[in-house]
Amino acid sequence: MQPDPSILIVDSEANGRSRLRHTLDGLHAVFPHRVVGEVTDAQSALEQVNALHPSLLLVDAMLPGMNGIELARRLAEQAQVPGAGPVLAGVPAPSVIYVSGSARHALDAFEVRALDYLLKPVDGSRLLRALRRVDKTPPAPKPSGDPADAAVAASQSVVAPTHPAVGAPDRLAFEAPVARRNFAVHERGRLMLVPVEQVIYLKAELKYVTVRTRQREYLIEDSLTTLEKEFGDRFVRIHRNALVARQSIAGFERVAGQGDGGLAAAEPYWQVVLRDVPERLPVSRRQWSAIRNLIG
């Protein structure tokens, strides 16, 4: 008879850890388990995996410093290399289920072969379905790298059921971040992958960012500043609230300022003309000096 799964909770927020533990307590009768500890960061998780040998980690993907995705890569690598670190040689890395406040890392979770990717606040029934995958899911083939393959798997579940023991040994845990190929959009209970190469512009709208493609708009929760750092080679900032894909810029046009209620007309300004969509986005005076070289 196999022992009950042992669970380590990894979340930087006290409320997140408390809510998750409370949800787990309510599932104990239908899913016997042991919560062996709680930690606030990835480095502490590595140390506790060595000390406690949990069979499952419930991890917030948005951990500060080394994030939850990098943690899974590190565990998988060390499970395959004798003496490499906290995981004992020959002992499989623990299974990983992500419980996150954003869908941003959902595709990355698929690549590190997590059991599931849940969005906060997670209810007991959804968490139970994820927990029941522990030690019951057969190995899945490594993703081919084709975005279409990843999109199919992600459309079937937030993260396709896979086994976590096989990692990506050719990727270092502390390598420089690689820009995503897709935006993960959580919409009406589904996860959709929007290829970055199809995005025309990104525009901040209150707490969300609008992702505009030729067909439609999507909403994501990333900050515009973070997106600019990640995709600075593809997008250029034209305003404090907008980034535009360089390849989607058809040109710029001068717009006369409009008067309002008998007041003097506002100063004229530039706006960007975009390919494939009718919208025109204003260029701020501050950014105009930086991007007018794009005119050629």
N, C-alpha and C positions, 0 to 999 in steps of 0.2 A: 504493500500500500504506500503510495507516494505521500510525502508530507504536504501539509497545506502550503500554498505559495506564500513566500515571505516578501513583503512590499516595503520599499524605501520611497518616501515622498520627497521630491526635489522641487522646491518652489521658493522664490525669494520673498514672497508676500505672506505675512502671517495669516491673513484672512483666507488666502488661497489654500494654505496647508490645513487650516482649521475646517474649512468647508469640505475639503476632500476627505479628511479623516472622518468627519461626521457622516458623509455619504457612504464611506466604506463600512462604518459601524452598522448602518442600516442594512447592508448587504450580507452581513456575516452569516446569517442563517441560511442563505441560499448559495453563498460563495465563501466557505470557510477559508480564512487567511490569517496571517500575522503581519501587523505593521511593525517593522523592526526599527524604524527611525524616521526622522525628518531632518532635512538639511536645506540650506538657503542658497547654495551655489554649486557649480559643477565640480570645483576642486574638492570641496567637502564630500561630494557624492563619490568621487573616485576613492577617497580615503575610506569611506564607509562601506563601499563595495568590497574592499580588501578585508575590512574587519568583520563585516556581518554576512557577506555572501548572499545578498537577497536574490530571489529568483525573478523579481519584477521591479522596475522603476516606473513611478508615475512622475513625469517630468514636465515642467513648464518649458516650452521651447524658447521663450523669451528671457532666459536667464541673463543677468549682466555678466560681462566678461566673456568667458567661454560659454556659448549658448548651449541649449539642450541638444541641438543637432551635432555640434562638435563633440559634446560629451559622448554621444552614442558612437561616433566614429572612433574616439579614443578607446572606448571599452572594447569595441570589436577588434581593433588593431592589436591591443595588448593581450586579448584572449588567444591570439594566433602566434605571438612571439614570446618564447620562454624568457622570463626575467625582464620583460619590457615595462612592467609597472604594476599597478594595484591588482589587476586580475591575475589569478594564478594560472600558470601555463596548463593548457589542456582543459581548463574549466570554462565552459561557454559563458560568454557575456550574458548578463541578465536581459530578459525581455524588456522592451521599452514601450510604454503607452504615453503619448503626449497629451497633456491637458493644458490648453493655451487660450489666451484671450484674443488671439488673432490667427487668421488662417495663413498668414504670410509664409510660414515655414512648412506648409503641408506637403508641397512637392519634395522638399528636402527630406522630410520624414519618410516619404516613399523610397527615396534613394538609400537611406540608411536602414531600411527594412524594419521599421517600427510596426508593432501590431496594430496600432490605431492612432488616430489624431482627433481628439475631442476638443470642442470649443466650450469655454466657460460661459455661463455657469452650466456645468454638466449635471444631468439628472441621473438618478439611480439606475433606471432601466438601460440608459445608453452606456453608462459605465459598466454595468453588468455584462452587456454583450461583448464589450471589449475585454473584460477580465476573463471571460470564458474561452478566449482564444489562446490563453497562456498554455504552452506545451501541447496544444491540440492542432496547431497549424502546420502543415507540411512545408518544406522549403519551397521557395518560389524562385524562378529563374531571375538572374540579375538583370535589371533594366537595360535595354539595348542602347539607351541614349537618345532614341528617337522620341521627340516631344509627343508625337501622336500616340506612341505606346504608353507613355506616362499619363496622357490625358484619358485614355480608355480605362486604365486601372483606377485613376482617381475618380472617374465618373461613377464607378461601381461602388465605391466607398470612399470616405475621406482619405483613408490610406488603405491600399490593398492589403488583405491578410497575408502576412509573410512571416518568416522566421528570422529572429534578430541575430542569430549566431554568426552569420556571414556578413562581414562588413565590407569596407572599401579600403584594403590595405595599401593601395597606391596613393591615398590621400592623407596628408598629415593633419593631425588635429589642430595645429596652430597655423595652418597655411593662410595666406591672405584670402579674404572673402572673395568668392567668385560671383559675379552678377548673375541674377536669376535669368532663366530663359522664358519663364512664364510668371504671370501674376496669378496667385491663387485667390479666387473670388468665391466667397461663401454667400449663396443666394437661395433662399427658400429651401433650406435643408440639403442643398446640393453643393458640391465643390466643382467649380469650373476653372479651367486653366486658360488664361488669355495670353497668347504669345507676345512677348515684349516687342518683337519686330513688327507687330501689327498695330501698335499703339501710336496714335498721332499726337496726343498731348495728355498731360497730367495736370489737373487743376484742383487746388485746395478748395473745399467747400465745407466750412465749419469743421467738424471733427473727422470728416472723410476726405478722400481724394478721388475725384472723378477720373476714370480711365476711359479715354475716348478712342474707339477704333472706327473704321469706316462704317461698320454696321450699326453700332450702338454704344451706349455708355455703361460702365460698371462702377461700383464703389469698393474701395479698399481702405484700410485703416492706417496705412503707412504715413509717416510725415513727409512733406515735400522735401525737407532738408535731407532726410535719410535717402530718399529716392535720388536726389541730385548727386549725392556722394557715390551711390551705387552705380548709377547709369550716366555719369557725367560725359562719357564718350559718345553717348547716343542722343541725349536730350540737352537742350540749352535753356537756361532760365531767361524768360522774357519779362517776367513780372514777379513780384514777391509771392503771388499765388499761382504761378503757372510755369510748367516746363513743356517745351515743344520738341518733338523729334526732329533732328536736323534734316533728315531726308524728306520730311513732310512739309518743309518750308518751300512754298512756291515763290514767295517774294514778300515785299512790304509795301504798304500804301499809306499816304499821308491823309489824315482825316481832319477836317476843319472843326474847331471847337464849337460847341453849341451854347447859345445864350439861354438863360432860364429866367422867365418872369420879368423880362425887361432889363435884366442884369447884363453886364458886358459879357461878350462871348468868351468862353474858356479858351485856353491856349490850344492850338492844333497839336496833334500827337500822331505817332506811328502805330499801325497795327499790322500783325502778321497775316499773310494770305496763305491758307493751308491747302494742300492737295487732298482731294477726295471728300472733303466735308465743306459745308457752306459757312461755318463759323469763322469769324474774324476775332482774334484775340489782341487786346491792347498791349503795347510794349511800353513799359515805364521809362521815364527819362533816364533813370539811373542805369537801366539795363541796355538802353539803346546804344550808348557809347561802346558797350562791350560786344554787341552782336551785329553792329552795322557792317563789320568786315565780312559777314556772311553774304552780303549782297554781291561781293566780288568787284 
